[in-house]
Amino acid sequence: MAQTEQLSRWRLILGSETEQSFTGMGGGALSQEELLMDGALSAIYGGPGEGFSGGSGPTGGRGPSSPVISKWLGDLRSLFDPEIVAVVQNDAIERKGLKQLLLEPELLEGLEPDLNLASTLLMLKDQIPKKSKESARKFIRKIVEEINKMLENDVRRAVTAALNRRAHSPLPSASAIDFPYTIRRNLQNYNPELKAVIPERVYFFDRSSKINRWHIILDIDQSGSMGQSIIYSSVLSCVLASMSAVKTSVVAFDTQIMDLTPLCADPVDLLFGFQMGGGTDIAKSIAYCQELVESPAKTLFFLISDLYEGGNRAALLRRVEELKASGVTVVVLLAIADGGKPFYDPETARRIAAMGIPCFACAPERLPELLERTLKGQSLEGLASQKG
């Protein structure tokens, strides 16, 4: 890399106040594209006098106008890769308090999909003006669709692979024919002239087995630290709820409890059902979920939380232990934030793990494998990105 190019890069990194120093070192003038980069970055990272209201003319009112921010977003997206755009967008919220990025429909449409921004948007959902609600849903849906692409097929495969599909019924029903199993059992009856298998016996899935199907309960903490975990959990919940092979219940809690199972038809509806930012009473929520258990041996209970208990921690530990002792399969998934880093109360996690209950932060892409192993009763050791 030429020295002048190196100097230009360092000048962009260190800001306009270093212009004179770099000129003295032999640095040339910034190109037109570099000037645009400098302006876009200075709006967020610049010193006093720099920002949305400085340098480009009056904006009116007390804060930056929507047209100014719209131009900034447009410059940002044209100059930088999406990963960098997402970082700068988040810094705009944190450093400049630009919540209007999330409350103006024309600005929402220009934002790069990002988990942190989606989490912030969900926390502000009750403040979103009516004119922006549809744009907000579209922004959230972009995130949901990306996660769904990553998880859906693998979740379906994992559940199908884990469950026993060989239970058959003598009662005939065309819609319940197990075609693969019927063909395999009748291959010896292949007729070369007809080029078809003539089955001696047709096998049907036993519909009564639904009574004994697995019940998956997701008990999801909706406190402020749970944004990314809530988004992943919602997509997972909706995929599971769409599968007839399992029964799915979704419970959200802070100091109050909400059963969100009726919203599982659409992950965006489910996400907007959460009320993020309240206190935490984990024990109270587990007590509610205990009432949902019908067949403990066929129940998988996920507690998805940072484990910072605002209520009675002794009660939380007792409830978890009761669930496990009853025969329920209990797994604790710790909160993830900041690009997948775990965030949790280490003491509570340690005490739960001491009961023999898996308690860890799991990378989202490994959730299907986690499901399959759990439903098969296999060890989860080695799955965690970090154990609790």
Disulfide bonds with the S-S distance in Angstrom:
none
